[in-house]
Amino acid sequence: MTDRRLQSSVRIVGAGLLGTSIGLALTEKGVDVTLDDLSPTAVKLAVDYGAGRAASANRGEHDQPGLIVVCVPPDVTAVTVAGELTAHPDALVTDVASVKQSVLRELIAMGADVSRYLGTHPMAGRERGGPISARSDMFVGRPWVLAGHDGITYSRAGAIEDLILDVGAVPIEMSVADHDASVAMVSHVPQLVATMMAARLTGATNGAVGLAGQGLRDVTRIASSDPGLWVQILAANAAPVAEILRGLRDDVDSAIEALEHPDAPGARRTIADLMGAGNAGVARIPGKHGQDRRYATLVVMIDDTPGQLARLLTEIGELGVNMEDLRLEHSPGAPVGFAEVSVVPEAEQRLVTELEARGWKIAAAGTD
């Protein structure tokens, strides 16, 4: 293919979810990608999926990359980057670890040539890791942070931005400090909150868990993430995470005080103010493709039988309506489910009318 920006070959160290996904996206563009990993099985799987070719043990001229992407766990990112800088003195090196300050500090302490290093972080991933979960479109439309530092200029790091654009992501420039503070807010603390809520379920009765609906699933969706990886991430970004948790603790303490004394003056206002602040916060989260807009939501009742969901999606497509989001929920003990379909507001009324004409029952409709 000729529509790629990146002209150099790429070496990927770490054939897990992110490394394999990057390899898949680049090979689709025709980039020469070599893969390396401590696990031969991971490399073979990634190669079988089409993410590149295995790096040779005896590197020749053909295996001298222009760009190296390190995709290893945070606690070994710095030492791996340093090793690649030494082994490939003419290459530009980047990494995709979810923390940036600690990696840069370690590299400087080791005396590494950081003039050829620029840390990055793609804001994309999945709950399951490994090459088997990789996707070539994982980064399409997703922010990808370039965490700049004083030792390198963006002009020298142009190949990294070319890679980001070639995989379909959106490059965002930030300092390492701003990056770590930002991901603490939008990624690391949400992971902890989801985990702590899910941990409460271990002591819940079967009857209570059996009533779980989409709300609980939304809150706990990311709670099944790898504990070993998250211990590394949180330890490396401890201060920004702790600062946000202290603010969250203050809100929890206020809610507890109000709920323990619900008839005290101001108690109901405290709860209302917390809920209002939550609404305001949700409104700031960008929608699909980064858009800041609201959608109309239809709740369609579906018989819990094979083929019903496929039929609904097919008929929505036949009507020419683009579905912005879809959530599914089952009614406990009932042979029906609910499909929560989000569309642009201007398509809502026509979709309701057309679906009802085709025999679908609309349980609710309105704007998010």
ZAROVEX-691262 format. One record per residue (C-alpha): x, y, z; residue number from 1; residue in one letter. Coordinates in Angstrom, 2 decimals. Each point is the difference from the previous one (the first is absolute). Example, Ala and Ser with C-alpha at 12.3 -4.5 7.8 and 13.67 -1.06 7.14 Angstrom:
ZAROVEX-691262
[[12.30,-4.50,7.80],1,"A"]
[[1.37,3.44,-0.66],2,"S"]
//
This chain:
ZAROVEX-691262
[[0.00,0.00,0.00],1,"M"]
[[1.20,3.56,-0.68],2,"T"]
[[-2.18,2.14,2.28],3,"D"]
[[2.21,-0.37,3.05],4,"R"]
[[2.02,2.81,1.55],5,"R"]
[[2.57,-2.16,1.80],6,"L"]
[[2.88,-0.92,-2.29],7,"Q"]
[[2.37,-1.76,2.38],8,"S"]
[[-0.18,-3.57,1.23],9,"S"]
[[-1.38,-0.58,3.50],10,"V"]
[[1.14,-2.32,2.76],11,"R"]
[[-2.62,-0.83,2.65],12,"I"]
[[1.24,-1.32,3.35],13,"V"]
[[-2.85,-1.72,1.80],14,"G"]
[[-2.51,-2.06,-1.98],15,"A"]
[[-2.96,0.47,2.32],16,"G"]
[[-3.29,1.76,-0.63],17,"L"]
[[1.41,3.43,-0.88],18,"L"]
[[3.14,-1.17,-1.77],19,"G"]
[[-1.88,-2.47,-2.18],20,"T"]
[[-2.76,2.52,-0.75],21,"S"]
[[2.59,2.57,-1.09],22,"I"]
[[1.67,-2.63,-2.16],23,"G"]
[[-3.29,-0.99,-1.62],24,"L"]
[[-0.86,3.61,-0.82],25,"A"]
[[3.44,0.76,-1.43],26,"L"]
[[0.31,-3.16,-2.09],27,"T"]
[[-3.37,0.84,-1.56],28,"E"]
[[1.68,3.23,-1.12],29,"K"]
[[2.92,-1.90,-1.47],30,"G"]
[[2.52,0.90,2.73],31,"V"]
[[2.79,-2.52,0.63],32,"D"]
[[-0.55,-1.09,3.62],33,"V"]
[[2.17,-2.32,2.10],34,"T"]
[[-1.23,-1.41,3.31],35,"L"]
[[1.95,-0.96,3.10],36,"D"]
[[-1.14,-1.30,3.38],37,"D"]
[[1.36,-2.05,2.87],38,"L"]
[[-2.78,-2.47,-0.80],39,"S"]
[[0.62,-1.88,-3.27],40,"P"]
[[-3.64,-1.08,0.06],41,"T"]
[[-1.20,3.60,0.07],42,"A"]
[[2.19,0.85,-2.99],43,"V"]
[[-1.19,-3.03,-1.96],44,"K"]
[[-3.63,0.85,0.71],45,"L"]
[[0.49,3.62,-1.05],46,"A"]
[[1.75,-1.12,-3.19],47,"V"]
[[-2.77,-2.50,-0.74],48,"D"]
[[-2.56,2.80,0.33],49,"Y"]
[[1.95,2.10,-2.50],50,"G"]
[[1.55,2.61,2.31],51,"A"]
[[3.47,-0.27,-1.55],52,"G"]
[[2.92,-2.38,-0.12],53,"R"]
[[2.08,-1.38,2.84],54,"A"]
[[3.19,1.92,0.77],55,"A"]
[[3.17,-1.89,-0.84],56,"S"]
[[2.36,-1.00,2.80],57,"A"]
[[2.90,1.06,-2.22],58,"N"]
[[-0.98,3.50,-1.07],59,"R"]
[[1.17,0.86,-3.46],60,"G"]
[[-0.41,3.14,-2.06],61,"E"]
[[-3.56,-1.06,-0.79],62,"H"]
[[-0.90,0.06,3.70],63,"D"]
[[1.30,3.50,0.79],64,"Q"]
[[-3.19,1.95,0.72],65,"P"]
[[-0.51,3.72,-0.25],66,"G"]
[[-2.62,-0.01,2.74],67,"L"]
[[-0.36,-2.25,3.04],68,"I"]
[[-3.24,-0.29,1.99],69,"V"]
[[0.35,-1.49,3.49],70,"V"]
[[-3.25,-1.64,1.18],71,"C"]
[[0.94,-1.66,3.29],72,"V"]
[[-1.33,0.28,3.59],73,"P"]
[[0.69,3.33,1.77],74,"P"]
[[2.49,-1.41,2.51],75,"D"]
[[2.37,-1.11,-2.77],76,"V"]
[[-0.70,2.73,-2.55],77,"T"]
[[2.95,2.23,0.89],78,"A"]
[[2.62,-2.76,0.01],79,"V"]
[[-1.38,-1.37,-3.28],80,"T"]
[[0.06,3.42,-1.65],81,"V"]
[[3.58,0.53,1.21],82,"A"]
[[1.03,-3.34,-1.45],83,"G"]
[[-1.55,0.82,-3.37],84,"E"]
[[1.68,3.43,-0.09],85,"L"]
[[3.35,-1.70,0.55],86,"T"]
[[-0.57,-2.86,-2.44],87,"A"]
[[-1.26,2.30,-2.77],88,"H"]
[[2.03,3.23,0.15],89,"P"]
[[-1.63,1.48,-3.11],90,"D"]
[[-3.61,-0.78,0.87],91,"A"]
[[-2.70,2.12,1.57],92,"L"]
[[-1.62,-1.76,2.97],93,"V"]
[[-3.45,0.44,1.52],94,"T"]
[[-2.13,-1.92,2.47],95,"D"]
[[-3.73,-0.37,0.69],96,"V"]
[[0.03,-0.32,3.80],97,"A"]
[[-2.91,1.67,1.77],98,"S"]
[[2.30,2.03,2.28],99,"V"]
[[2.66,2.36,-1.32],100,"K"]
[[1.80,1.92,2.79],101,"Q"]
[[1.46,-3.04,1.73],102,"S"]
[[1.28,-1.48,-3.27],103,"V"]
[[1.73,3.24,-1.00],104,"L"]
[[1.53,0.41,3.47],105,"R"]
[[1.41,-3.53,-0.07],106,"E"]
[[1.47,0.49,-3.48],107,"L"]
[[1.73,3.21,1.02],108,"I"]
[[1.32,-1.67,3.17],109,"A"]
[[1.43,-2.83,-2.13],110,"M"]
[[1.75,2.48,-2.28],111,"G"]
[[-2.00,-1.09,-3.06],112,"A"]
[[0.05,2.10,-3.16],113,"D"]
[[-3.45,1.57,0.42],114,"V"]
[[0.61,2.25,-3.02],115,"S"]
[[-1.24,-3.02,-2.01],116,"R"]
[[-2.86,-0.86,2.34],117,"Y"]
[[-3.56,1.33,0.15],118,"L"]
[[-2.58,-1.72,2.17],119,"G"]
[[-3.54,-0.43,-1.28],120,"T"]
[[-3.26,-1.47,1.23],121,"H"]
[[-2.89,-1.18,-2.21],122,"P"]
[[-3.31,0.47,1.82],123,"M"]
[[-1.36,-3.32,-1.19],124,"A"]
[[-0.16,-3.54,1.25],125,"G"]
[[-2.21,-2.92,0.91],126,"R"]
[[-0.86,-1.87,3.18],127,"E"]
[[1.86,-3.08,-1.29],128,"R"]
[[3.68,0.06,-0.89],129,"G"]
[[2.35,-1.99,-2.20],130,"G"]
[[0.44,-0.25,-3.76],131,"P"]
[[-3.18,-2.06,-0.34],132,"I"]
[[-2.04,3.10,0.96],133,"S"]
[[1.81,2.38,-2.37],134,"A"]
[[-1.84,2.00,-2.67],135,"R"]
[[1.35,2.06,-2.86],136,"S"]
[[-2.68,2.67,0.52],137,"D"]
[[0.52,0.37,3.75],138,"M"]
[[1.46,3.50,-0.29],139,"F"]
[[-2.29,1.50,-2.63],140,"V"]
[[-1.28,3.35,1.22],141,"G"]
[[1.62,-0.42,3.42],142,"R"]
[[2.27,2.60,1.65],143,"P"]
[[3.68,-0.94,0.06],144,"W"]
[[2.11,2.17,2.29],145,"V"]
[[3.53,1.10,-0.88],146,"L"]
[[1.61,0.83,3.34],147,"A"]
[[2.71,2.50,-0.84],148,"G"]
[[3.08,0.87,2.05],149,"H"]
[[2.88,2.46,-0.21],150,"D"]
[[2.44,-2.49,-1.49],151,"G"]
[[-1.77,-0.48,-3.34],152,"I"]
[[-1.78,2.15,-2.57],153,"T"]
[[-3.23,-1.00,-1.71],154,"Y"]
[[1.63,0.54,-3.40],155,"S"]
[[2.49,-2.77,0.78],156,"R"]
[[-2.84,-2.23,1.19],157,"A"]
[[-2.02,0.39,-3.20],158,"G"]
[[0.07,-3.74,-0.71],159,"A"]
[[-1.92,-0.65,3.21],160,"I"]
[[-2.77,2.37,-1.06],161,"E"]
[[-0.01,-1.69,-3.42],162,"D"]
[[-0.57,-3.35,1.71],163,"L"]
[[-2.85,1.41,2.07],164,"I"]
[[-1.71,1.41,-3.08],165,"L"]
[[0.57,-3.20,-1.99],166,"D"]
[[-1.87,-2.10,2.57],167,"V"]
[[-2.90,2.46,-0.07],168,"G"]
[[0.54,1.66,3.38],169,"A"]
[[-0.04,3.69,0.90],170,"V"]
[[3.34,1.38,1.30],171,"P"]
[[-0.27,2.14,3.15],172,"I"]
[[3.04,1.86,1.38],173,"E"]
[[0.42,0.18,3.80],174,"M"]
[[2.79,0.29,2.52],175,"S"]
[[0.76,-3.15,1.97],176,"V"]
[[-1.42,1.60,3.16],177,"A"]
[[-3.23,1.08,-1.69],178,"D"]
[[-0.38,-3.45,-1.51],179,"H"]
[[0.33,-1.81,3.31],180,"D"]
[[-2.43,2.36,1.74],181,"A"]
[[-2.49,-0.41,-2.85],182,"S"]
[[0.06,-3.79,-0.13],183,"V"]
[[-0.33,-0.14,3.77],184,"A"]
[[-3.34,1.76,-0.41],185,"M"]
[[-1.38,-1.74,-3.09],186,"V"]
[[1.51,-3.48,0.30],187,"S"]
[[1.77,-0.95,3.21],188,"H"]
[[-2.51,1.21,2.59],189,"V"]
[[-2.98,-1.33,-2.01],190,"P"]
[[1.73,-3.40,0.04],191,"Q"]
[[0.32,0.15,3.78],192,"L"]
[[-3.61,1.14,0.46],193,"V"]
[[-1.28,-2.82,-2.24],194,"A"]
[[2.16,-2.50,1.87],195,"T"]
[[-1.14,1.15,3.44],196,"M"]
[[-3.66,-0.11,-1.01],197,"M"]
[[0.43,-3.49,-1.44],198,"A"]
[[1.73,-1.10,3.20],199,"A"]
[[-3.19,0.87,1.93],200,"R"]
[[-1.76,-2.72,-2.00],201,"L"]
[[2.06,-2.76,1.60],202,"T"]
[[-2.06,0.37,3.17],203,"G"]
[[-3.35,0.54,-1.71],204,"A"]
[[-2.73,-2.66,0.03],205,"T"]
[[-0.79,-1.98,-3.14],206,"N"]
[[-3.41,1.62,-0.01],207,"G"]
[[1.49,3.49,-0.07],208,"A"]
[[2.51,-0.84,-2.74],209,"V"]
[[-2.81,-1.60,-2.00],210,"G"]
[[-1.69,3.39,-0.24],211,"L"]
[[3.05,1.59,-1.63],212,"A"]
[[-0.84,2.13,-3.00],213,"G"]
[[1.87,2.10,-2.53],214,"Q"]
[[0.88,2.67,2.56],215,"G"]
[[2.09,-2.38,2.08],216,"L"]
[[1.53,-1.52,-3.12],217,"R"]
[[0.99,3.45,-1.26],218,"D"]
[[1.65,0.92,3.31],219,"V"]
[[1.92,-3.29,0.32],220,"T"]
[[0.78,-0.74,-3.66],221,"R"]
[[3.73,0.61,0.36],222,"I"]
[[0.32,-1.59,3.45],223,"A"]
[[1.24,-3.33,-1.39],224,"S"]
[[3.29,1.52,-1.18],225,"S"]
[[3.37,-1.61,0.78],226,"D"]
[[0.96,0.72,3.66],227,"P"]
[[3.71,-0.44,-0.66],228,"G"]
[[0.03,2.61,-2.75],229,"L"]
[[-2.07,2.46,2.00],230,"W"]
[[2.22,-0.26,3.06],231,"V"]
[[2.85,1.16,-2.24],232,"Q"]
[[-2.02,2.82,-1.57],233,"I"]
[[-1.36,1.35,3.28],234,"L"]
[[3.37,-0.21,1.76],235,"A"]
[[1.61,1.96,-2.83],236,"A"]
[[-2.69,2.71,0.10],237,"N"]
[[-0.73,-0.06,3.71],238,"A"]
[[0.02,3.72,0.86],239,"A"]
[[-2.52,1.22,-2.64],240,"P"]
[[-2.29,-2.96,0.73],241,"V"]
[[0.13,0.59,3.75],242,"A"]
[[-0.84,3.69,-0.46],243,"E"]
[[-3.18,-0.82,-1.93],244,"I"]
[[-0.95,-2.72,2.47],245,"L"]
[[0.20,2.50,2.84],246,"R"]
[[-2.56,2.18,-1.78],247,"G"]
[[-2.17,-3.05,-0.62],248,"L"]
[[0.29,-0.92,3.67],249,"R"]
[[-1.28,3.45,0.96],250,"D"]
[[-3.05,-0.51,-2.23],251,"D"]
[[-0.62,-3.46,1.48],252,"V"]
[[0.29,1.38,3.53],253,"D"]
[[-2.53,2.74,-0.85],254,"S"]
[[-2.41,-2.56,-1.43],255,"A"]
[[0.36,-2.28,3.03],256,"I"]
[[-0.65,2.88,2.39],257,"E"]
[[-3.11,1.02,-1.94],258,"A"]
[[-1.34,-3.56,-0.19],259,"L"]
[[0.63,-0.71,3.67],260,"E"]
[[-2.03,3.10,0.88],261,"H"]
[[-2.44,0.35,-2.94],262,"P"]
[[-2.32,2.38,1.86],263,"D"]
[[2.74,2.37,1.11],264,"A"]
[[-0.05,3.49,-1.55],265,"P"]
[[1.87,-0.03,-3.31],266,"G"]
[[0.26,-3.80,-0.26],267,"A"]
[[-2.19,-0.30,-3.07],268,"R"]
[[1.73,2.93,-1.63],269,"R"]
[[3.36,-1.70,0.52],270,"T"]
[[-1.20,-3.05,-1.92],271,"I"]
[[-1.62,2.17,-2.68],272,"A"]
[[3.19,2.04,-0.43],273,"D"]
[[2.07,-3.18,-0.37],274,"L"]
[[-2.39,-1.35,-2.63],275,"M"]
[[0.00,3.34,-1.82],276,"G"]
[[3.79,0.13,-0.04],277,"A"]
[[0.00,-3.52,-1.41],278,"G"]
[[-2.35,1.05,-2.79],279,"N"]
[[2.26,2.93,-0.82],280,"A"]
[[3.03,-2.26,-0.07],281,"G"]
[[-1.61,-2.54,-2.32],282,"V"]
[[-0.94,2.80,-2.38],283,"A"]
[[3.70,0.79,-0.43],284,"R"]
[[0.90,-3.47,-1.26],285,"I"]
[[0.45,0.07,-3.80],286,"P"]
[[-2.34,-2.20,-2.00],287,"G"]
[[0.76,-2.18,-2.99],288,"K"]
[[2.92,1.33,-2.09],289,"H"]
[[0.57,2.66,2.67],290,"G"]
[[-3.29,1.73,-0.73],291,"Q"]
[[-1.70,1.93,2.79],292,"D"]
[[-3.65,-0.72,-0.65],293,"R"]
[[-2.99,-1.77,1.52],294,"R"]
[[-1.87,-2.94,-1.47],295,"Y"]
[[-3.56,-1.21,0.09],296,"A"]
[[-0.40,-3.42,1.60],297,"T"]
[[-2.64,-2.60,-0.83],298,"L"]
[[-0.57,-3.02,2.23],299,"V"]
[[-1.30,-2.84,-2.16],300,"V"]
[[-1.45,-3.18,1.54],301,"M"]
[[1.48,-3.18,-1.51],302,"I"]
[[-1.21,-3.57,0.44],303,"D"]
[[2.82,-2.08,1.51],304,"D"]
[[0.15,-2.32,-3.00],305,"T"]
[[2.72,-0.59,-2.60],306,"P"]
[[0.13,2.48,-2.87],307,"G"]
[[-2.08,2.79,1.54],308,"Q"]
[[2.87,2.43,0.60],309,"L"]
[[1.40,-0.66,-3.47],310,"A"]
[[-3.44,0.70,-1.46],311,"R"]
[[-0.25,3.32,1.87],312,"L"]
[[3.44,1.15,-1.13],313,"L"]
[[-0.72,-1.04,-3.58],314,"T"]
[[-3.25,1.95,-0.07],315,"E"]
[[1.62,3.11,1.47],316,"I"]
[[2.60,-0.24,-2.76],317,"G"]
[[-2.69,-0.44,-2.66],318,"E"]
[[-1.60,3.23,1.24],319,"L"]
[[3.27,1.83,-0.65],320,"G"]
[[0.43,1.07,3.63],321,"V"]
[[3.53,0.07,1.43],322,"N"]
[[0.16,-1.55,3.45],323,"M"]
[[2.37,2.00,2.23],324,"E"]
[[-0.01,-2.42,2.93],325,"D"]
[[-1.65,-3.23,1.15],326,"L"]
[[-0.47,-1.45,3.47],327,"R"]
[[-1.75,-3.22,0.96],328,"L"]
[[-1.76,-0.86,3.23],329,"E"]
[[-1.96,-3.05,1.12],330,"H"]
[[-3.06,0.14,2.21],331,"S"]
[[0.56,-2.37,2.98],332,"P"]
[[-2.28,-3.03,-0.23],333,"G"]
[[-1.71,1.20,-3.18],334,"A"]
[[0.36,-1.40,-3.54],335,"P"]
[[0.72,3.46,-1.42],336,"V"]
[[2.94,2.34,-0.30],337,"G"]
[[0.42,3.68,-0.68],338,"F"]
[[2.13,1.57,-2.72],339,"A"]
[[0.92,3.60,0.77],340,"E"]
[[0.65,1.57,-3.40],341,"V"]
[[1.57,3.47,-0.27],342,"S"]
[[-0.53,2.07,-3.15],343,"V"]
[[0.25,3.66,-0.97],344,"V"]
[[-3.10,1.89,1.27],345,"P"]
[[-1.25,0.85,-3.49],346,"E"]
[[-0.32,-3.72,-0.82],347,"A"]
[[-1.83,-0.95,3.18],348,"E"]
[[-3.64,0.53,-0.94],349,"Q"]
[[0.29,-1.66,-3.40],350,"R"]
[[1.77,-3.00,1.52],351,"L"]
[[-2.66,-0.37,2.73],352,"V"]
[[-2.80,0.20,-2.57],353,"T"]
[[1.63,-2.45,-2.41],354,"E"]
[[0.95,-2.54,2.67],355,"L"]
[[-3.48,0.05,1.53],356,"E"]
[[-1.46,-0.51,-3.47],357,"A"]
[[2.18,-3.10,-0.32],358,"R"]
[[-1.32,-1.40,3.28],359,"G"]
[[2.71,1.05,2.43],360,"W"]
[[-1.02,1.19,3.47],361,"K"]
[[1.67,3.24,1.08],362,"I"]
[[0.30,0.06,3.79],363,"A"]
[[1.40,3.53,0.20],364,"A"]
[[1.42,2.78,-2.14],365,"A"]
[[1.67,3.31,0.72],366,"G"]
[[3.22,2.00,-0.03],367,"T"]
[[3.02,-1.11,2.06],368,"D"]
//
